[in-house]
Amino acid sequence: MLVWLVSCLQCGAAEDASGLEFFESKIRPVLAKHCYQCHSVGAKKAEGGLRLDSRDALQKGGDRGPAILLDKPEHSPLLVAISHSDSDLKMPPKKDRLPQDVINDFTKWIRMGAPDPREAAAAGTLSGPVDLETGRKFWSFRQPTSHDVPKTSDSLWARRKLDHFILAKLEAAQLKPSPDAEPATMLRRLHFDLVGLPPSPEANKNFLQRIQHAGIELAWAAEVDELLASPQFGERWGRHWLDVARFAESSGKEANMAYPYAWRYRDYVIDAVNADLPYNQFLTEQIAGDLLPASNDRERARLLIATGFLAIGPKNLDEAEPLQFVADVIDEQIDTVTRAVIANSVACARCHDHKFDPFSMQDYYALAGIFASTKTFFGTAITPTNRMAGDPLPLPIGAKQPVLHASCTPEHVAHLKKQLAALTQELEDRKAAAKKALENGEDTDKYYSITDALRIFWTSGGIEGQLEKVDDQGNALPLTMGVLDAKTITDAPLLERGDVKKLGKPVRRAFPRVMEFSDSISIGKGHSGRLELAQWLTHPENPLTARVMTNRVWRQLFGAGLVASVDNFGFSGERPSHPELLDDLAVKFVSDGWSVKKLVRELVLSRTYRQASTYEATAFRVDPDNRLLWRASKRRLAAEAIRDAMLVASGELQIARPLGSLVGKEIGDRPISLLGLDAKLPSDLDGSKHRSVYLPVLRDRLPDVLDLFDFAEPSLVTGDRETTNVPVQALFLMNSPFVLARAEGLASRLQREVREPADQPRQAFELCFGRSPTETELRLAREFLSPNSQPLDEATARQRRVAFCQALLAAAEFRNVD
């Protein structure tokens, strides 16, 4: 058997928490399932002298050379072994190779430096280092309380209560806040933050006039209120939640089938944010909307669509073992709910007690029972590339929801049903014939071969998928992704090391024990427990839910959370830079009716938000990461804002919401791997002039602009996108057909709206940067557009205008905010 020798693993507290979490969720379960039997302290003999159940054992190694090469991850013998690319080096031996997504996970892990937090342990021990009492004393598990305004020496600077907390920390470090930014800079920042679009030249002019007539405070508040009331607010802030909800329109992993009904959940989120649906209600609808009362079909449809939150996650549709597939879906739902809402992943306790936080396997399987008592509808039919069917969830006809797939004739429905019945009968007949042949000692393959089984399975699955889309008359049905309570309500058994074949005793459905409230919430008999879970998460005494959401909102407006690890409020996460401020804002958030709009308004009306981003050497030496908020942090725009701003500058943005999505209208429930063969689809999956939030979000196949400019990984809960600056982004801005088309659109707009060519650069700067050009910029632009002030032929003049416009769209100033 293969011996894995690892001599260069990096470990310990210095590792990034995300790497350790990746190990816990992706690597340890595979080691436990496939390797510990032969390579652990519990094995009779550690094959090849190697144990894989602790970091120290891995570092010690075995009888062969290193299996992990940190400098050449792809050449690591470990990856060669699990890929079965070498006939003499296969792991696991005498079995099929591990799935490709598992191989990809190990590759990523090695590239991270192979982080491994495990300590040596005696056989069979699974206890975590954090007990319940220690956990309950940790800052994030204690209920937040409001705080008095701290005393400061500068009483004139602060405008909101939060400003006093910021100022007090600055004064303690002997620092001062920065002056207010210039009005145009402030306005551009506000517009991008609240609606994801730049202010128009007219908006800039009106804002300056308001300041002159009413003063900065009233002018600023009026601008904020107008943007909060704009429908574009929901499109921008809905996208923030879609990052957290790991929204996507395909399953990901090897099969990667499209989700043709996922767009309904996207639109639900945008509408809910625009309506300022209280956050506690927003969560409840997504976790248990099907269990809430509804006054009419339209409301019932809205609540069913909301539960798409639990259905849109990644799924291994190529999984051959149904029990494993169900267990993985449950695990992904537990991970998403706990990480998104309370910024702790209880899913790390699937195979062992959590190694960092006070969550045990008992806590995990208590939650697992809730989701095991839930049926997930994701709407993918059986195909040769998809072994796992997921029924779509029908919506009430009276809701009059739009339907994007086609109807058919009643005759076609009858034909499909006849085909399905014939296949069902054929299957029964072939099985019966094979059974008889077996009894007579004959060759059963003549009657029922694997080829017959697959043909019937695939053909029947495809027919069933067609029939699910229409009624008996062939009318297309409104369908969505979502969940309902299962017919059988059950507690989940505790699985030894997370192995679905090693069943332990059932664990009663309940919630993590580290958080206890004055009035306990129990799950009634016959209830899945999802509604009670939503009540537990939104309970006024829950110490995490309001804190986590408050911190998520702060991060979007200031560039970093008060807790920098916005998705991790556990022991391995960062501590808050301003704990009293975070608590005070969280308490206010709840007392304000869980209103996200009120919270956003409170933050952007602050003096802290309005600071300039000017560099100050002394402050930078004291606080280089700006954790004390002595200035506004310069930020690069999100991918969507960059694309949308180009459409705004060229005057081509179609502001109205499109119906459905490219996936729902054109792609349907096809494998994503085949999209390149469809000439009707744009190669970059764009081809639209609508806002970027409506672009297709396909796992492992994003539109170019999203993929290149750090879009959230749609398989993971993401409250804090990365920001990179790499050469391929510059190449996109130079060569992308989308960017070139926007440059041409901007050039046409300038020629159309500005009579005098000499004035066109001024308008271009206003449209792209929200400011007038400097004298030097204006002179250089005019010289480029009209060398030596001589008129050019129309073709050359047009070419220069387009090049000039593309230079502005590709400029760093265009894609950054101060």
Secondary structure as UniProt FT lines:
FT   TURN            13..14
FT   HELIX           17..22
FT   HELIX           23..27
FT   HELIX           28..34
FT   TURN            35..38
FT   TURN            41..42
FT   HELIX           47..49
FT   HELIX           55..60
FT   TURN            70..71
FT   HELIX           73..75
FT   HELIX           77..83
FT   TURN            87..88
FT   TURN            93..94
FT   HELIX           100..111
FT   TURN            112..113
FT   TURN            123..124
FT   HELIX           132..137
FT   HELIX           139..141
FT   TURN            155..157
FT   HELIX           161..172
FT   TURN            173..174
FT   HELIX           183..195
FT   HELIX           201..214
FT   HELIX           216..229
FT   HELIX           231..244
FT   TURN            245..246
FT   TURN            253..255
FT   STRAND          257..258
FT   TURN            260..262
FT   HELIX           263..274
FT   TURN            275..276
FT   HELIX           279..288
FT   HELIX           289..291
FT   HELIX           297..306
FT   HELIX           307..310
FT   TURN            317..318
FT   HELIX           322..342
FT   HELIX           346..349
FT   HELIX           361..372
FT   STRAND          374..377
FT   TURN            384..385
FT   STRAND          393..394
FT   HELIX           397..399
FT   HELIX           410..439
FT   TURN            440..441
FT   HELIX           444..446
FT   HELIX           450..467
FT   TURN            468..469
FT   TURN            472..473
FT   STRAND          479..480
FT   STRAND          482..485
FT   STRAND          492..495
FT   HELIX           496..498
FT   TURN            500..501
FT   STRAND          503..507
FT   TURN            513..514
FT   TURN            525..526
FT   HELIX           530..537
FT   TURN            540..541
FT   HELIX           545..558
FT   TURN            566..567
FT   TURN            571..572
FT   HELIX           579..591
FT   TURN            592..593
FT   HELIX           596..604
FT   TURN            607..610
FT   HELIX           617..622
FT   TURN            624..625
FT   TURN            627..628
FT   STRAND          635..636
FT   HELIX           639..650
FT   HELIX           663..667
FT   HELIX           672..677
FT   TURN            679..680
FT   TURN            683..684
FT   HELIX           692..694
FT   TURN            699..700
FT   HELIX           704..708
FT   TURN            709..710
FT   TURN            714..715
FT   HELIX           727..735
FT   HELIX           737..753
FT   HELIX           757..759
FT   HELIX           760..769
FT   HELIX           775..785
FT   HELIX           787..789
FT   HELIX           794..809
FT   TURN            812..815
FT   STRAND          816..817
//
